[in-house]
Amino acid sequence: MDADGLTIACATVAELKAARRAGLPAALIGLGGSRGLPEGRLVSFGLAGALRDGLACGTVLDAVRVVDPAGQTLWSGAPLGVSGAREATILAADEIVDEPAARRALHERTGADAADLESGPLARTGRLAGCLRVVSDTPARPLNGIAEAVKPGGSIDWLGLAKAFVRAPLGFARAASDGRRALGALGGAAEGLAG
């Protein structure tokens, strides 16, 4: 895939850094696109939560479809063609869902493999060119409150980070480790997109 003419849309500062290290033209849009969306053709890029079992943390997903919570298609298209990525359907979630049974129910209802907050707003612009996501959490390995460590604009919320750690130190440590692994895979996916 030729990344020329595309803007890589990232929800968080960490995702933005991964895209920029690979030399990709990237914009920070915040959670759910709260900072606004750039002009031009867009690629939804970042971390996602698996909705079904069988997707390990660090799995790279190259979407061919984005669906809403009712399972209706918001976007469909060819994968971006990143080597080693799995074709997938992404759920355009309205909120973070961390409870394992709720994740599995969303998969059953929509057919989506993973969920994020940004692909829906990007798809609704009619300018989505693709969606490259990496699994950071799964039904068996949930976020354990670590999602509270990100502010809506995409920067780290240090107070939220501390609260998540105090509530569930072991779960937090596991989720943080999974997140680091996923960010490493995201950097590799960015290199694949740039190459």
Disulfide bonds with the S-S distance in Angstrom:
none
